[in-house]
Amino acid sequence: MDAQDSEPRIVPVLDEMVIGRDKQDSLDAARYLRIPEHTVSRRHARMRRSGDGYVIEDLHSFNGTFVNGERLAPGDWRRLRDGDEITLASKAFVFHSLIVPAAQNAPGIVTRSVDASDLTRLAPLHEVMAGDTDLAMQKLHAMAQVGIALGAVTDRETLIEKIMNFIFDLFPQAERAFMMLASGEDAAPTPVAARRRDGAPLDWQQLRISRTIVNDVVRNKRAVLSVDTLADRHYGAQESIIAQALRSVMCVPLLLEGECLGLIQVDTSSDPQAFREEDLEILTGVCAEAAVALKNFQLYSDIARLLDGFVRASVQAIEERDPVTAGHSFRVAGYAERLALAADRAEIPALRDIRFSREQMREIRYAALLHDFGKVGVREHVLRKEKKLHHADMRLLALRFQYVKACLERQAWRDLAQRQGREGMGREAFLQASAALEAALMQEFARLDAFHETIQRANEPAISSTASPPELEQLRACTYAGLDGGELRLLSDEEYAALSIAKGCLTPDERRQIEKHVVDSYSFLILIPWTRDLAGVPSIAHGHHEKLDGSGYPMGLRGSEICTQTRILTIADIFDALTAGDRPYKKAMPLEAALDLMGLECRAGHLDAALFSAFVESRAWNTQEAP
């Protein structure tokens, strides 16, 4: 036979098969496989039955024969195991075998034309129905599809659905099938799926099941085949079997390394001889593959929970450094997820092409949770800064004003004492001079108090750009004499610069430290060996302070350079920053005011207007409303 097409094929292997480029005239057509490609030698390799298995040898081919990537030495026989990957030049196979007692054993392989770097999964097995070639090949093909399909499924629900579909392909005589799974190692299995041959689902929550059969299979961890259930002395008297009129039953445990994950039962009520030993062997093979796939899903689920727990713990540890903003990352993650769902379902023309898979939604969530992770490297006095000047700076200013007042008072009374010494003022004149001195001091103290109040007002951060008070410039130039006679400035240049900040409370140097957290977040996140499904987390988080017009940071990205996921994260982050009531440097902005301000940002070309529209229409900030 020839192997020329690119679709997967099943090639049965009998006692011997030669694989090569040319037709083997000395062999029957069923004993050779012709691959008409120049990279394949005329007689390339040979497979043959050996005891209870199969072996393969390379026939001194030019390009070699490989098993699991290892090149065979010409003339040396290599025993094949189920699942071995065989490569001959640009043709790839996977060998599978289910050897059962029969008059004729016919293993098979599926072939496909591929690149040398590509291996296609093949699904061979030994057919047991001598003389019934069509049925044998049908079952062989179904088994091949089971192996291929179960290896490609990425979630448990789809896996269960596919298994139930394949059951009826493999066993045309089956009328009903159901699967039971255990929630834990010591837990009793419960039904998760049930189906009739016509496709009608059974209500597995009300499914009547023979607990005798189930308990026998689970307890003994062995398959059960009852050819004629009603005549079977073990099961014939069971009420559930009689009530359901079950005549022929196969029940096979889902075993993996001694652990019973559940079972699959296939039965019929019409034919007492519906299933035979060879059918049980095939169902056992299906259950073996299903058990591996289910265990893998369980392990994936455990790993996913572990990763989720690590991410949440990391976020909580970061936010504990700044308790006043605790909860920010979790809220942003919630907003981002709901906005992503809204964008996925939106009818806005600009968003119609947006479709997020379940993996991409998870990617957005992790990026949102970890977007501020770099703040772990920001000094706490900067991270927790509430106003333009730190508490210690304001305390120092207050002490400076008290010191200036003390100096003024000391110098005034000193001058009066010196005048008394020079002029020898009488009591009345001294009292008048003292009163005048007190009045002058009170006037100057009031002036200093006004200056101090100006500083306190200027110290309050502004959400939008605000000009500093004009008195601040006057205060900057104001000096007094200290106790040592030196000049004392009320306000230093650094303090004046901080109080003159037009927006927010950070100095340029402090803002650079804060902005650096974006780069630090990225530097941390790229160290994590993310799976392929989550590989975008670092880049999504990296750009959450970018703006569409290029005025953002740290890279100054523009327009299409910013991915949709990052634009979603940016909107969620800004919304929480505006509306959160836990910020010490500002009060929570009312919802309408926050949305109006974000609308202005959209019109200024900073935010994605279409996504913001979806955010508003879906009310993505409301946890009680589904988008």
VOSE-286344 format. One record per residue (C-alpha): y, z, x; residue number from 0. Coordinates in steps of 0.02 Angstrom, whole numbers, plus 50000, padded with zeros to 5 digits. Layout:
R     y     z     x seq
R     Y     Z     X NUM
...
//
This chain:
R     y     z     x seq
R 50000 50000 50000   0
R 50180 49972 50053   1
R 50324 50098 50064   2
R 50484 49997 50044   3
R 50590 50075 49908   4
R 50716 50215 49933   5
R 50659 50319 49785   6
R 50537 50463 49814   7
R 50355 50407 49799   8
R 50189 50495 49786   9
R 50058 50429 49905  10
R 49883 50501 49879  11
R 49783 50537 50036  12
R 49594 50526 50024  13
R 49477 50559 50171  14
R 49581 50454 50291  15
R 49745 50357 50296  16
R 49823 50249 50433  17
R 50012 50229 50433  18
R 50090 50078 50521  19
R 50201 49926 50513  20
R 50064 49796 50483  21
R 49931 49783 50350  22
R 49764 49855 50407  23
R 49640 49720 50358  24
R 49491 49827 50408  25
R 49537 49964 50284  26
R 49541 49973 50095  27
R 49716 49970 50022  28
R 49699 50153 49972  29
R 49669 50202 50155  30
R 49828 50137 50236  31
R 50014 50152 50208  32
R 50118 50005 50267  33
R 50299 50037 50318  34
R 50376 49866 50358  35
R 50512 49928 50476  36
R 50533 49875 50657  37
R 50550 50056 50716  38
R 50372 50092 50656  39
R 50229 50037 50770  40
R 50091 49920 50708  41
R 49970 50068 50701  42
R 50083 50220 50709  43
R 49986 50373 50650  44
R 49828 50426 50561  45
R 49788 50568 50439  46
R 49611 50622 50394  47
R 49518 50760 50304  48
R 49452 50898 50416  49
R 49351 51035 50332  50
R 49460 51115 50199  51
R 49621 51036 50262  52
R 49701 50884 50342  53
R 49750 50836 50519  54
R 49865 50701 50590  55
R 49870 50611 50758  56
R 49993 50492 50840  57
R 49914 50323 50884  58
R 50015 50297 51044  59
R 50166 50241 50942  60
R 50326 50185 51028  61
R 50447 50301 50936  62
R 50326 50445 50912  63
R 50262 50550 50768  64
R 50346 50716 50733  65
R 50285 50867 50635  66
R 50421 50994 50595  67
R 50528 50914 50729  68
R 50394 50927 50865  69
R 50331 50765 50941  70
R 50143 50748 50943  71
R 50053 50702 51103  72
R 49960 50536 51074  73
R 49777 50563 51031  74
R 49797 50752 50994  75
R 49754 50805 50818  76
R 49878 50921 50731  77
R 49822 51022 50578  78
R 49941 51003 50432  79
R 49999 51149 50328  80
R 50074 51144 50155  81
R 50258 51100 50170  82
R 50248 51023 50345  83
R 50383 50892 50375  84
R 50320 50730 50451  85
R 50437 50600 50527  86
R 50391 50425 50582  87
R 50546 50335 50647  88
R 50661 50321 50494  89
R 50530 50372 50367  90
R 50508 50554 50318  91
R 50374 50648 50223  92
R 50331 50824 50171  93
R 50147 50865 50155  94
R 50085 50977 50014  95
R 49905 51018 49970  96
R 49815 51108 49831  97
R 49631 51089 49871  98
R 49515 51131 49727  99
R 49329 51097 49700 100
R 49307 50923 49627 101
R 49209 50763 49644 102
R 49356 50678 49727 103
R 49504 50757 49813 104
R 49662 50656 49825 105
R 49810 50738 49913 106
R 49973 50648 49905 107
R 50140 50628 49990 108
R 50307 50568 49927 109
R 50397 50442 50036 110
R 50576 50383 50048 111
R 50678 50277 50168 112
R 50801 50391 50257 113
R 50905 50407 50413 114
R 50820 50486 50561 115
R 50919 50646 50531 116
R 50867 50658 50348 117
R 50704 50733 50288 118
R 50652 50706 50108 119
R 50546 50836 50022 120
R 50374 50768 49980 121
R 50259 50845 49854 122
R 50076 50806 49882 123
R 49925 50895 49809 124
R 49740 50867 49784 125
R 49701 50794 49613 126
R 49544 50860 49533 127
R 49509 50739 49392 128
R 49382 50614 49457 129
R 49389 50452 49360 130
R 49552 50497 49269 131
R 49674 50418 49392 132
R 49821 50399 49273 133
R 49817 50580 49220 134
R 49790 50634 49399 135
R 49941 50536 49460 136
R 50044 50600 49314 137
R 50006 50779 49362 138
R 50032 50737 49545 139
R 50203 50667 49506 140
R 50247 50818 49399 141
R 50196 50936 49539 142
R 50301 50836 49660 143
R 50449 50852 49543 144
R 50419 51039 49528 145
R 50430 51060 49715 146
R 50584 50951 49730 147
R 50673 51027 49580 148
R 50640 51209 49622 149
R 50705 51181 49796 150
R 50870 51111 49731 151
R 50908 51237 49592 152
R 51051 51357 49631 153
R 51041 51483 49488 154
R 50903 51579 49402 155
R 50939 51518 49225 156
R 50923 51336 49276 157
R 50765 51376 49373 158
R 50683 51454 49221 159
R 50736 51308 49112 160
R 50662 51181 49233 161
R 50498 51276 49249 162
R 50477 51280 49061 163
R 50508 51093 49052 164
R 50383 51055 49191 165
R 50247 51161 49110 166
R 50226 51036 48969 167
R 50228 50888 49090 168
R 50087 50968 49189 169
R 49985 51025 49040 170
R 49993 50897 48897 171
R 49871 51005 48797 172
R 49985 51159 48800 173
R 50067 51205 48636 174
R 50167 51356 48693 175
R 50229 51432 48854 176
R 50329 51584 48901 177
R 50389 51674 49056 178
R 50408 51860 49084 179
R 50502 51941 49229 180
R 50510 52119 49292 181
R 50682 52195 49322 182
R 50615 52303 49464 183
R 50461 52333 49568 184
R 50390 52464 49449 185
R 50465 52396 49288 186
R 50361 52313 49154 187
R 50394 52126 49136 188
R 50494 52070 48985 189
R 50509 51894 48908 190
R 50652 51786 48975 191
R 50603 51616 48905 192
R 50484 51544 48775 193
R 50459 51366 48717 194
R 50350 51258 48605 195
R 50291 51085 48654 196
R 50412 51002 48532 197
R 50555 51084 48626 198
R 50590 51211 48491 199
R 50637 51377 48572 200
R 50545 51534 48523 201
R 50639 51695 48493 202
R 50573 51782 48646 203
R 50653 51945 48591 204
R 50534 51947 48444 205
R 50391 51858 48530 206
R 50219 51930 48494 207
R 50127 51944 48658 208
R 49953 52003 48698 209
R 49987 52158 48801 210
R 49803 52162 48848 211
R 49817 51997 48941 212
R 49988 52039 49014 213
R 49933 52210 49074 214
R 49774 52137 49148 215
R 49873 52006 49246 216
R 50008 52125 49305 217
R 49896 52273 49346 218
R 49763 52173 49438 219
R 49886 52042 49505 220
R 49765 51903 49464 221
R 49767 51748 49355 222
R 49676 51747 49189 223
R 49594 51595 49108 224
R 49515 51617 48939 225
R 49436 51452 48887 226
R 49397 51512 48710 227
R 49498 51669 48680 228
R 49423 51714 48511 229
R 49249 51705 48585 230
R 49299 51801 48742 231
R 49225 51976 48737 232
R 49376 52044 48832 233
R 49511 51973 48720 234
R 49430 51911 48560 235
R 49455 52074 48464 236
R 49639 52095 48510 237
R 49753 52098 48357 238
R 49893 51995 48436 239
R 49772 51859 48490 240
R 49693 51850 48318 241
R 49863 51851 48231 242
R 49924 51706 48337 243
R 49757 51614 48329 244
R 49759 51586 48517 245
R 49609 51484 48572 246
R 49642 51442 48754 247
R 49756 51540 48871 248
R 49810 51533 49053 249
R 49913 51678 49119 250
R 49964 51681 49302 251
R 50064 51815 49396 252
R 50218 51770 49497 253
R 50161 51846 49660 254
R 50252 51857 49824 255
R 50193 51965 49968 256
R 50095 52076 49851 257
R 50241 52103 49731 258
R 50221 52046 49552 259
R 50388 51974 49495 260
R 50323 51927 49322 261
R 50206 51799 49246 262
R 50192 51632 49157 263
R 50076 51608 49008 264
R 50024 51441 48935 265
R 49920 51436 48778 266
R 49861 51333 48630 267
R 49795 51377 48458 268
R 49704 51213 48422 269
R 49585 51174 48567 270
R 49465 51308 48631 271
R 49430 51203 48785 272
R 49609 51152 48825 273
R 49619 51225 49000 274
R 49499 51220 49145 275
R 49488 51296 49318 276
R 49584 51152 49395 277
R 49726 51180 49272 278
R 49732 51362 49324 279
R 49743 51307 49505 280
R 49892 51196 49465 281
R 49981 51332 49366 282
R 49948 51452 49510 283
R 50034 51329 49627 284
R 50183 51316 49510 285
R 50194 51505 49499 286
R 50186 51521 49688 287
R 50336 51405 49709 288
R 50427 51488 49564 289
R 50399 51660 49640 290
R 50475 51606 49805 291
R 50625 51530 49715 292
R 50648 51686 49606 293
R 50636 51801 49756 294
R 50765 51694 49845 295
R 50882 51711 49697 296
R 50854 51898 49700 297
R 50896 51904 49885 298
R 51049 51792 49857 299
R 51104 51909 49719 300
R 51083 52059 49832 301
R 51182 51974 49969 302
R 51317 51925 49845 303
R 51331 52106 49785 304
R 51337 52165 49964 305
R 51476 52043 50006 306
R 51571 52089 49849 307
R 51556 52273 49889 308
R 51615 52243 50067 309
R 51765 52143 50007 310
R 51814 52274 49878 311
R 51794 52416 50004 312
R 51899 52321 50131 313
R 52038 52291 50004 314
R 52037 52473 49951 315
R 52046 52530 50134 316
R 52197 52417 50164 317
R 52287 52472 50007 318
R 52262 52655 50048 319
R 52379 52629 50195 320
R 52512 52593 50066 321
R 52469 52692 49910 322
R 52625 52637 49817 323
R 52559 52458 49806 324
R 52377 52506 49773 325
R 52296 52387 49649 326
R 52402 52237 49697 327
R 52260 52133 49769 328
R 52143 52171 49623 329
R 52277 52124 49496 330
R 52317 51963 49590 331
R 52132 51919 49591 332
R 52124 51942 49402 333
R 52281 51836 49372 334
R 52216 51700 49490 335
R 52046 51691 49406 336
R 52121 51678 49232 337
R 52247 51547 49288 338
R 52107 51446 49371 339
R 52009 51450 49207 340
R 52165 51399 49111 341
R 52199 51255 49232 342
R 52018 51199 49218 343
R 52034 51187 49028 344
R 52216 51129 49016 345
R 52261 50966 48930 346
R 52419 50947 49033 347
R 52409 50772 49114 348
R 52446 50843 49288 349
R 52297 50961 49273 350
R 52166 50852 49189 351
R 52077 50815 49352 352
R 52059 50999 49398 353
R 51882 51062 49380 354
R 51823 51221 49464 355
R 51638 51259 49489 356
R 51570 51434 49480 357
R 51566 51439 49670 358
R 51748 51384 49680 359
R 51798 51520 49557 360
R 51714 51646 49669 361
R 51804 51572 49818 362
R 51972 51593 49730 363
R 51930 51773 49688 364
R 51887 51821 49867 365
R 52040 51732 49936 366
R 52149 51829 49811 367
R 52068 51995 49853 368
R 52087 51969 50040 369
R 52254 51877 50046 370
R 52346 52031 50115 371
R 52210 52091 50232 372
R 52322 52059 50383 373
R 52434 52203 50327 374
R 52309 52316 50414 375
R 52404 52272 50574 376
R 52579 52307 50507 377
R 52655 52473 50560 378
R 52658 52596 50416 379
R 52845 52634 50426 380
R 52876 52448 50398 381
R 52739 52428 50269 382
R 52802 52575 50167 383
R 52987 52542 50189 384
R 53073 52574 50023 385
R 53256 52541 50064 386
R 53361 52452 50193 387
R 53370 52606 50303 388
R 53221 52720 50326 389
R 53227 52899 50263 390
R 53248 52963 50440 391
R 53395 52845 50469 392
R 53481 52902 50310 393
R 53453 53084 50358 394
R 53530 53049 50527 395
R 53680 52968 50442 396
R 53703 53119 50329 397
R 53700 53235 50480 398
R 53824 53121 50568 399
R 53946 53135 50423 400
R 53926 53325 50424 401
R 53957 53326 50610 402
R 54114 53220 50590 403
R 54177 53341 50457 404
R 54142 53488 50573 405
R 54235 53402 50714 406
R 54384 53363 50603 407
R 54391 53541 50541 408
R 54373 53615 50715 409
R 54507 53503 50787 410
R 54627 53538 50642 411
R 54615 53726 50656 412
R 54624 53714 50844 413
R 54785 53615 50830 414
R 54856 53746 50708 415
R 54812 53887 50826 416
R 54897 53798 50971 417
R 55051 53769 50863 418
R 55055 53953 50816 419
R 55048 53996 51000 420
R 55192 53880 51041 421
R 55305 53913 50891 422
R 55260 54091 50843 423
R 55264 54050 50657 424
R 55288 54189 50535 425
R 55161 54236 50404 426
R 55237 54129 50267 427
R 55255 53976 50379 428
R 55076 53996 50442 429
R 55008 54006 50265 430
R 55101 53847 50218 431
R 55037 53758 50372 432
R 54860 53816 50333 433
R 54872 53751 50155 434
R 54935 53583 50216 435
R 54792 53576 50341 436
R 54663 53615 50205 437
R 54736 53480 50093 438
R 54730 53351 50233 439
R 54551 53399 50274 440
R 54498 53386 50092 441
R 54577 53214 50081 442
R 54486 53156 50237 443
R 54323 53234 50178 444
R 54341 53140 50013 445
R 54366 52980 50111 446
R 54208 53017 50211 447
R 54111 53056 50051 448
R 54166 52888 49979 449
R 54104 52803 50138 450
R 53938 52894 50121 451
R 53920 52839 49940 452
R 53957 52660 49994 453
R 53814 52672 50119 454
R 53697 52742 49987 455
R 53738 52600 49868 456
R 53720 52470 50005 457
R 53552 52547 50052 458
R 53473 52495 49887 459
R 53374 52333 49906 460
R 53415 52184 49794 461
R 53285 52070 49714 462
R 53398 51919 49729 463
R 53532 51880 49859 464
R 53678 52001 49841 465
R 53837 52015 49946 466
R 53862 52180 50038 467
R 54007 52294 49980 468
R 54175 52248 50062 469
R 54201 52431 50108 470
R 54053 52416 50226 471
R 54155 52310 50348 472
R 54295 52438 50345 473
R 54171 52579 50374 474
R 54097 52485 50522 475
R 54265 52494 50612 476
R 54296 52677 50572 477
R 54286 52800 50721 478
R 54316 52985 50747 479
R 54333 53099 50896 480
R 54183 53203 50941 481
R 54180 53379 51010 482
R 54181 53312 51187 483
R 54330 53205 51149 484
R 54229 53045 51150 485
R 54238 52911 51014 486
R 54111 52928 50875 487
R 54070 52780 50761 488
R 54017 52818 50584 489
R 53903 52664 50575 490
R 53808 52580 50717 491
R 53789 52392 50730 492
R 53602 52407 50690 493
R 53638 52511 50537 494
R 53773 52392 50479 495
R 53654 52244 50501 496
R 53519 52330 50399 497
R 53640 52379 50259 498
R 53705 52201 50253 499
R 53534 52128 50208 500
R 53568 52014 50060 501
R 53394 52020 49983 502
R 53256 52148 49996 503
R 53255 52288 50122 504
R 53183 52215 50282 505
R 53277 52175 50440 506
R 53239 52007 50521 507
R 53122 52092 50646 508
R 53033 52190 50510 509
R 53017 52035 50403 510
R 52935 51944 50549 511
R 52811 52087 50561 512
R 52773 52077 50375 513
R 52761 51887 50375 514
R 52641 51897 50520 515
R 52514 51977 50404 516
R 52476 51802 50336 517
R 52424 51741 50508 518
R 52330 51903 50542 519
R 52238 51885 50375 520
R 52183 51710 50425 521
R 52132 51767 50599 522
R 52022 51900 50522 523
R 51948 51793 50384 524
R 51894 51651 50499 525
R 51787 51776 50595 526
R 51678 51801 50442 527
R 51529 51681 50436 528
R 51565 51622 50259 529
R 51432 51520 50170 530
R 51472 51338 50131 531
R 51520 51386 49953 532
R 51651 51509 50017 533
R 51710 51415 50171 534
R 51883 51386 50095 535
R 51927 51571 50079 536
R 52026 51584 50244 537
R 52131 51428 50213 538
R 52167 51471 50030 539
R 52228 51645 50079 540
R 52324 51577 50229 541
R 52444 51475 50124 542
R 52491 51597 49986 543
R 52672 51611 50050 544
R 52696 51423 50069 545
R 52816 51330 49953 546
R 52805 51152 49892 547
R 52972 51104 49970 548
R 52916 51163 50143 549
R 53026 51319 50147 550
R 52879 51440 50148 551
R 52784 51516 50292 552
R 52692 51524 50409 553
R 52662 51336 50426 554
R 52800 51261 50318 555
R 52676 51156 50219 556
R 52739 51033 50089 557
R 52674 50963 49925 558
R 52498 50895 49937 559
R 52469 50991 50099 560
R 52450 51147 49989 561
R 52285 51147 49893 562
R 52276 51188 49708 563
R 52185 51352 49739 564
R 52324 51412 49853 565
R 52457 51362 49726 566
R 52365 51467 49597 567
R 52359 51615 49716 568
R 52545 51598 49753 569
R 52592 51607 49568 570
R 52479 51758 49541 571
R 52549 51848 49694 572
R 52733 51819 49647 573
R 52704 51871 49467 574
R 52627 52037 49519 575
R 52764 52069 49648 576
R 52895 52048 49511 577
R 52811 52144 49371 578
R 52718 52283 49463 579
R 52789 52453 49423 580
R 52728 52535 49583 581
R 52856 52467 49704 582
R 52970 52607 49770 583
R 53111 52488 49813 584
R 53128 52414 49640 585
R 53087 52442 49458 586
R 52961 52333 49369 587
R 53046 52177 49305 588
R 53024 52143 49119 589
R 52899 52006 49080 590
R 53025 51882 49010 591
R 53143 51908 49157 592
R 53001 51883 49281 593
R 52945 51722 49196 594
R 53125 51659 49192 595
R 53144 51693 49378 596
R 52980 51603 49416 597
R 53038 51459 49307 598
R 53191 51446 49419 599
R 53075 51441 49570 600
R 52981 51296 49490 601
R 53142 51200 49458 602
R 53195 51234 49638 603
R 53036 51147 49696 604
R 52953 51304 49764 605
R 52810 51328 49639 606
R 52691 51209 49548 607
R 52773 51184 49378 608
R 52614 51120 49292 609
R 52512 51270 49348 610
R 52652 51389 49299 611
R 52655 51307 49127 612
R 52468 51339 49111 613
R 52498 51518 49170 614
R 52626 51546 49032 615
R 52532 51455 48894 616
R 52370 51548 48929 617
R 52457 51716 48954 618
R 52349 51737 49107 619
R 52429 51905 49144 620
R 52351 51977 48986 621
R 52176 52044 49018 622
R 52142 52049 48830 623
R 52168 51863 48805 624
R 52048 51727 48861 625
R 52130 51569 48929 626
//
